Amino acid sequence: MLRELECEDPVKLLFFLVANWTPLSNPVGAFILQVLPKLQRLLLNPSNTETNALHNAQSHYDTSNSLFASFLSPDMMYSCALWKSTAEGGEEESLGEAQIRKVHNILDKARIKKEHHVLDIGGGWAFLAIEAVKRTGCRVTATTLSIEQKALGEQRVKDAGLEDKIEILLADYRKTPMPEGGYDRIISIEMLEHVGKQYMDGYFAAINSMLNPTHGIMVIQGITAIHQLHNNAKSVDNFLDRYIFPGGYLASVARLLNAIEVGSKGDLEIECLQSIGPHYVRTLRSWRENFLKNWPAIREEFEESRKGKGDADGKVTEQEVEAWRRRWIYYFSYCEAAFRSGVIGDQVIVARRRPAPEEADGIPM
């Protein structure tokens, strides 16, 4: 970000790091990766130097809807798409087509009916809610903690003429109002990463308490880490923690399934686990390509938003602009390398009150 290092292909560099995981895990590697960063933190001048001020400004900058629109597809889905296989012509598929397939995959697994009331936790810009109503005629309550997401989501719902079917609430999952009898279906796409390690059991306890006690179904899509990464206690923060997702946590699949069991007190039975992690590689590459293609417009908006917050004269410096650009490029590259190497994955998990053989579509009983 500070242009102290140049790399033509950060994805390959990061992939090389993961490939050398074993030698970096020996005592010398552990010293380099953990002890030296701790010492550096202690020895760094805490004053607001140019470097420190730059780090602080970037890590706390609040992004806008238009920024996300510049690299996402028109649906504004900020999560892993579901691509056709190469044999099916997936290489020619657009990001938007793959995102719609992902949403339909979630809705199909939820088995939503017209009379159902669906809760979408972390509903983003309301695309899933709109698709759910269009496909089934159900009612949807979506929640978010972002004022900007809520505003744009409500505008999109209005444009679709679905205000009577969709409500967007600015609400934490722990304080979401519940209809009588609970929600028939609860869906959450990649909000899990923001719950936090110590709150995982409580998150599923909250879902369990809001889900209809007899026929409720939960479908979540969440990013996970392999055992080796998850069980290696993190003693220093990393790039994502500091600049992209402060407070983020990636559970292992085992920890995630345990949290569902503990949080629901055994009331939720796992019905399906679908691993889609490899699909994130192309999704992230598409986001990075879109970001670079639209960089001139992104830069203009960024500079406008930073007016009066730059140097002593209130000007945005080239160093600040370039650091902010590199932060996003490195973020996309960092995650792509992690998914490409398989150290993190993405799971779609379906859980319900109890298996219902009568709903086994097309299977002779």
C-alpha positions, 0 to 999 in steps of 0.5 A: 500500500505504501509502495515499499514493495512492487509485485506484478502478480500478488496472487502468485506471491501469496500462493507461494506463501501458502505453498511454503506453509510447512517451512514457515511453521518451523521455529524460525518461520514462526519467529518471522511471522509472529515475534517480529511483528509483535516487536515492530508494534512495540517499537514503532513510534506511536505518533501520527507520522505520515505512515501511521496516519495513512494506515489509520485513515485507510482502515477507517474509511467508510465506503459507498454504494457506488464503490461496490456497484463499480466492481459487483454485477448489477444484482449487487451480490457481495458474496461467492457466485456459483459458476457453470463448470468448464464443460458446461461453458462456464468460462463464457458466463458473466458474473451476473449470471453466476450470481443469479444461479447462486441465489436460486441455489439458496432459494431452492434449498430453502423450499420456500412457499407462497405462504412463508415469511422469510428472514434474510439476515444481512440482506445486503442490497435486497437482491435475494429478497426480490428474487424470493418474492418474484419466484414464490410470492412469499413475504421477506424481512431483510436486515442490515447494519448499513444505512447506505445498504438499507436506503439503496435496498429500499429503492430497489424494492420500490423499483420492483413494486414489491414494497408490500412484500419486502421490509428492510430493517436496520437491526442486529440479528439479536434484536430482530423483531419476530412474527407470531410463530417465528419465521418459516425460513431463515437465510443468511449469505456470508454474514457469518464471518462478521459474527465473531468467535465468541458469539457463534453459539449465540448466533445460532441460538438466536436463529433457533429462537426465531425459526418456526418450531415445527417446519422451520428451515435455515440456509446459510452460506459462509466462509470457513477456514481449514483446521490447520488455519483455524486451530493455529491461534492468531497472535497478531492481526493480519491484512483483512483484520486491520483494513477490510473486516475488523472483528472478522472470524472464519470458523472451521467446518467442524466448529460451524457444525458444532455451533449449530448443534450447541446454539440450537440445543440439538433442535436443528438437524443438518440436512445438506452441506455444499462446498462451493469454495473454488467458485470464489476464485473466479468471483474475486478475479471478476471483482478485481478486473471490474475495479481496475476497469472502473478505476478512473470513476472510482478515483474521482469519487474517492478524491471528492469524498476526501476533500478537506481531509488530506494534507495540510492544505486539504488536498488528497495526496497521490500517496493516499490515493494509490494506497487506497487503490492498492488496498482493494487490489490486495484484498481481492488478490489476498482472498483469491490466493487463499481460495485457490490454495484451499486454505479457506472455503465457502459452505452452503448449509441447510438445517431444519427442525427434523428431516421430512421424508414426505418432502423428498422430491421425486424419490419413490417411498 
